[in-house]
Structures are given as structure tokens and as C-alpha cells.
């Protein structure tokens, strides 16, 4: 064979091999999609925040003589064990309390990708398990949740207890990163085992792909030799607080309620550090209840006089009253804004801090608690300040008082306008958006309080409890099944007369109603709003009917007025059977807008119905499933 030809052939083989090798390396680069248009920017893992809870449990092990806690933390893998070390004793009617019995929780997640592109899907394995040495009085419940981009992932919220016989949970979660808005924007993935103070937060940054290639790996987790002390040492955290009860031994309703919840909000009764449970919008808040918000979460508490306390992420308060029934909030740490509207008839409201108590009879003010200092700023009106050492001071608008070691340390003027501007009173977002707008508040406890500008929740139900209290069902067969509300009949009447589950007030006007929906049939499913009766309501309906002679795939608004049906607007589109969607309707004045999975589909204007209840809708659809129903006020 010609030697020149041989050399050329060998060179071609080498070049071909190099090209193939390059393609293979590119195709199998972790965290990057194999095909499709490549975005110029990507999400890059820049930091990992570790919370092992060690110092907290060390403190409880010193205080609880009959209990011992062990928390073992590594990134994305948490093990927690509670052991009873006291003497064996009878706990009738419960099982005996046995010395040495224990309960162990374990939660694990797979390693998230180091790079993520918008529009791609990235799997994340999730496991929650529980082992109990002896089923007794100290039986526990294990909770775990996964939050991505400020939202709890579907299937990531898991709970184990005796009702499901400790069966472990194994799921594959899907991360779907959004398109970034600007270089430097942050995106968080949070993994948490509730009630244990253990969590891992992966922080991604939106950056140019060329710059991303220069970023190295995040440093591995190393357990510190000396655990850091608690961030806040407020005396309120050290109080041995006894939960009030009435003469019959029952908890006392405080009259305060959650009017809005966002993210992971916890509430507990009593002093058991493991007594926390997830807050629910319709739950009763009792005197002495302790409420805290986790990272990227928030809550609005509404008092009987409609004054509202808005809690920012990582905040903690205790709801309390005096014996003479005055409203009272114990601040463990943070910052409070309130505009007191009309005080309850029983008397004034007090805000108790570590160094002083602020007594209010109707005013606008800011209170800040650091543990070492208690600070009061009055915007309007007057507040009586009483220090722990007996000092009394009337603070008026434009003045601020700082109390240290129980004594007045400073009394001075401040800029009311600057203080007002530092509070973004119109912002309704929780979590990172709030932190970006007001500074790095996520590293300190804060409570933000306002009575105006909030998206107030009117009604909600996630159907986890076996009750339909607050609901009215019309026609059909409605039942609770595995945490969902299910309509299982094939009922229909005319073009839009179906079966309904209705909640709320006929006087509701402007609001947003939403629910998770899933259909195992192919007929109409959706929401009703401004519902007065079967002859007067609006409906958002969705069809997926297909047959050999007819196709009816429609997403539409319609109205029924005095029994007469009129279609208002429609779009040809069907749904996928046995797939969950979120439907939402915003109705303000005469305009109504429809959304699917937060994507606006259309709007329409109509003048016939101005008020009414809200609810769920099914027409000839025997497999209608609903979850996470919510109704919230919106501004006109």
C-alpha cells in the first residue's frame, strides 16, 4: 500500500477519534442537557448552607432529664433519634413508657446537579424512613419537605406515623429551573426534616455560561470542632412558659387566625421541642401557641380587631393574653410593624419584649427585638413604654426609645419617612424576593406587620383532614379520598348544569380562587365563582372529550344567569387525563382572568354577577379529583 496514503488514512482515523471523543465528553457533561438549544446562561451551584441543629439539641439535652436527642447531619442526609431515659411507667390509656425506647427518623436526597439550564428537567431521589423501638406514649411523627424556587415540590412533602405503619417513602422529584432574569440572581433548593432544625440549602446563581465554566466545586461539608452558639439569646427564648388552660383543662381560643400562609410555617402547643406541626389556614390558634416561619416562608396573623401581624422568614412569636383578656404578643426576636385599627372591647394590646413592654391603645409603631436591646419607634399616636426595671415613658410620633438591661438607654428622634420607606408595605412576596428588596434579612429573625396591602386568605382546604366542614355539595357524589376531594358520579344537567362543592360567603366580590385538579374521565372539570345558586354563577370549565365522530377540547369561561347559559370566551385545548394541573381565576370588578399552572390563558369582561361564593365544578365527569383549594382577597 502507498505509504503516503497510509499516513493520510491514519491521520483521518486519529482526527475522527478525537472528534468522537469530544462529542462524547460534551454529551455526558453532568448537569447539561444532551440536545436542544443551548442557553447563553445557566444556573450554577455557588454555595451550600448547612444547618445541623447540634447546638439546639445540646441545649435540650441539658434541660430534659428524661429524654435524649441525637441529630446526625450531612448534606442531604439527616438522621434524628429521640430516646426515653427515665424510669418505665404506665401512661394509661396509652402504652407504657419504657426506659430505653426510641424513635429514629431518616431523610435522604440525591446530589443535585452543579449546573442547570432552564427548560430542562433534573431528577432528584428522595427517601423518608422511620424506625421505632417501642410504640408508646412518646410515638413521634416524621415530616420532610423539599422546596425549589420558593415552592414545595409535588411528592416531596412526606409524613410518617402509626397510621401508615411507618412505611418508608421513596420518590423521584423533578427540578425544573426557570429562566433567570438577571446575572447574579439566586435560586434555592431547600431540603428539610421538620422538627429537627436540620436542613441543607443549595444556592444557585444565574450566570453567563462562559463564566460558569470557570467556577469550581463548592467546598465539602466539615463538621465544626466547636458548634456556634444560638444566633439570638433573647431571654424570651429561655422562659419556662406554661400554656394557659381554662378551668376544665382545655386550651383557650385566642381569637387570632391565620389569614395567609406561604411556605413552611410551623405551630406548636406546649414546651416539647418536637411538638411542632405544619400550620393550616383554618386552624384555631390557642393562647400560648408558638408560631415560627422557616426560610422562604411567611404568615399573616389577624387579630379580632383586624390588626394583622405579617411574619417574615425565620421569625418566631408566642400568642398570649393577660388574665383580664388584653391582646398580647410575646416577641422572641425580630421586628414588628402594626397599624392598630379598632381595639377589642376588652382593652389595649401589649407587645412584650425582653427588656420592656409596649402598651398600645391605637397607633402606628415599630418594635425591634435583638435580645440585648428592645427598640420602640412611634410613627403616629402614642405608646406607653414600661421597662423591666420600672421606668415609664410616653413615646409619641417621631420619637424612638432604646432599652438595655431593663433601663432606658437612649431617647431620640428618627425620620418617619425613612422608616416607612424601609418597609415595603405593598410587597406580597415571601422569601428570597423579600430578602433581595430589603437586604440580607434571611440571616436574622424578623416579624413584619401591617394591616393593609396584603393578599388576605378568605378560605382554604387541602383535604388532609377527614371533614367537609365549611363546604356545601350540590348534586353528584363527593367524598374525601387519600387527601383529595373526589367527585365520582357522572351527573350533568343541560349544557353547564353539573355538580358543585361550594364554600365561602355570597357577599364575596373581588378575589382569586385556585385549586389543583386532575381528571380520570374526559368531560368537563373546573371552578365556579360568584356562585349564588344553581341558576346564577360563573364557571371556568375544561373539556377533553374525544370520540370517533366528535372532538370537544375546550378551555372556557361561561355564565349562568337566571338559568340561561352563555359562553363568554374559549380556547381550543384539552387536558391530559390523570395529570394534575393548577387552575386559577382572578375576578376583580367586571374582569375575570384564567390561569393554568400560573400561565395566563385569557381574560374577559362581563357585568351580570358582582358577588358570590367560590367552589369546584364537575360536569358528566366521574373521575374528578381536587386538592389545595384556596380563595384570597385581591385589590380592586
Buried (B, 14 or more C-beta within 10 A) or exposed (E): EEEEEEEEEEEEEEEEEEEEEEEEEEEEEEBBBEEEEEBEBBBBBBEBBBBBBBBBBEBBBEEBEEBBBBBBBBBBBBBBBBBBBEEEEEEEEEBBBBBEBBBBBBBBBEEBBBBBBBEBEBEBEBBBBBEBBBBBBBBBBBBBBBBBBBBBBEEBBBBBBEEEEBEBBEBEBBBEBEEBEEEEBBBBBBBBBBBBBBBBBBBBBBBEBEEBEEBEEBEEBEEEEEBEEEEBEBEBBEEEBEBBEEEEEEBBEBBBBBBBBBBBBBBBBEBEBBBBBBBBBBBEBBBBBBBBBBBBBBBBBBBBBEBBBBBBBBBBBBBBBEEEBBBBBBBBBBBBBBBBEEBBEBBBBBBBBBBBBBBBEBBBBBBBBBBEBBBBBBBEBBBBBBBBEEBEBEBEBBBBBBBBEBEBBEBEEBEBEEBEEEBBBEBBBBBBBBBBEBEEBBEBBBBBBBBEBBBBBBBBBBBBEEEBEEBEBBBBBBEBEEEBBBBBBBBBEEEBBBBBBBBBEEEBBBBBBBBBBBBEBBBBBBBBBBBBEBEBBBBBBBBBBEEEEEEBBBBBBBBBBEEEEEBBBBBEBBBEEEEBBBBBBBBBEEEBBBBBEEEEBBEBEBEBBEBBBBBBBBBBBBBBBBBBBBBBBBEE
